[in-house]
Amino acid sequence: LQVLVRRCAMSMARAEAAPAAAAAVAANKVAFSLFTPHAAIKRRVEADLVVVPGAAGVFGVAPQHVPTIAELQPGVVAVYENGDVNTPANKYFVSGGFCTVKEDSSCDISAIEAVSLADFDHDAVRKGPGYGQGESGVGAVGRGSCQG
């Protein structure tokens, strides 16, 4: 019985501490997270501003933003950090999904696919969607060879 009482007390203490920790972030930062079905790309990164490609238009999420749920269109999510709101620290292409902004200044993006622009192969993008595919439309890797 004592073990159960201790566990309950510890659980309640953690629950009470969580809003206090979130409030510290809410004062001047956005807690940014980016998720796909197969990976957590970013988890609660402190950001000054997050610019999101909403289906109704591009919008910015700053600290103490009004709670929002927005559908995303394909586009670029820009994350501004370290007090620099002129140059984004990170940019991610998202193919669609949803953005949830909560009262604690957290901004969670759940995207179908998301890729850091730093990881893009710019030459392949310039060559177009058919690059790397054979005459049958199957990717070269799928045929057992790799052309690069």
N, C-alpha and C positions, 0 to 999 in steps of 0.2 A: 504494500500500500504506500509506503514511504517513497519508493522508487517512482510510482505513478504520480504522486503529488509533486515530486521534484521535476519530473518530465513536463507536467502541466505548467508548473511555475516557469521553467526555462522557456517553454514554447510561448507563454504569454509575454515574457520579457523580450523575446525576439520580435514578437508582433508589435510591441509598443516601441521598440527601438527602430524598426523599419521606417515608419513615417518620419521620425526625426532625421534619419540619414537622408531620406528622399527630400525633405525640406531644405537641407543644406545644399543639395544640388539645385533645387528649384530657384534659389535666390538669384543665381547669376549664370547658370549653365543649363543646357538641355542634355538629358541622358539619352543618347542615341543608340538604337539597336537596329540591326539589319539581318533579317532571317530569310532563308529559302527553305523549301521542304526538305532539303538534304543537308543543310549546314547553317550554323550561326556565323555569319560573316563578321559582324561587329556586335558586341554585347556591352551596353551601357557605357559607351565612350562619352566623355564630357565634351560637349560642343557649344560654341557660342551661337551658331545659327545653322539650320539645316534647310536647304532649298529643295522642294519636292515637286515632281511633275504630276500634279493632280489632274484628274479627268476634266475638271471644270476650269483648269488653268494652273499655272505654276504658282506656288505659295511658299512663304518662308515660315519656319518654326523657330521662334526665339524663346528665351526663358519666360515662363508664366503665360505661355500661349493658351488661348481658350481651348478646352477639350474638344477634339475633332476626330471624326472618322471620315477618311476620304479615299475614294477609288483612285488608283494610279493609272496613268497612261504610260506607254513606253517612253523612256526619256532618261535624263541624268539626274541623280540625287547628288547634290554638292554639300559637303560637310565642312564647316568652317570651325577651326580650333585655334587655341593659343592666343585668343584675343585679336586675331587678324580676320576681319570680315571683308577684306578686299581680295584675298586669294584663298580659294578652298584648299584645305589640307588633303582631302580625298574626294574623288568623284567616282560614282558607281553607275553603270548602265543598269536599269531595271526594265524588264519586259512587261510589267504590269503588276497589280497586286493591290494592297491596301496600306494606308498610313493611319496609325492611331496615336493621337496626342492626348496625354492624360493630365489630370490636375497637378501631378507632381513634377511637371515639366519633362516627362519622359516622352520620347518619340520613337515608336516602334514601327518599322516597315517590314511587312511580310510580302515578299516578292516571289513571283513564279520562278524567275531566274534573275540573278544579279552578278555582275562582273565588274571588278575594279577597272577603270579606264587605263590604269598603269599596266594591266595584264593583257590589254587588247593587242592583237597583231595588226598594226595599222596598214601594212601592205596588203594583207588578206582582205581587210575591210574595203580598201580602195578598189580591189579587183572585183568585188561584188559577190553575191550569194552563190554563184556557180563555181567559184574558185575551189579547187581541191576535189571536184567531182568529175567522174569519167563521162563517157557518152551516154551511159545508161542512167545517169543521175545519181549513181551510188558513189559515195565518197571513196577516194583512192584507198584509204585505210581499210574499208570494207571489202575491197577486192584483193587484199593481201599485199599491196604495194604501197609505198609512201613516196609521194612527190612533194618537194618542198620548196 
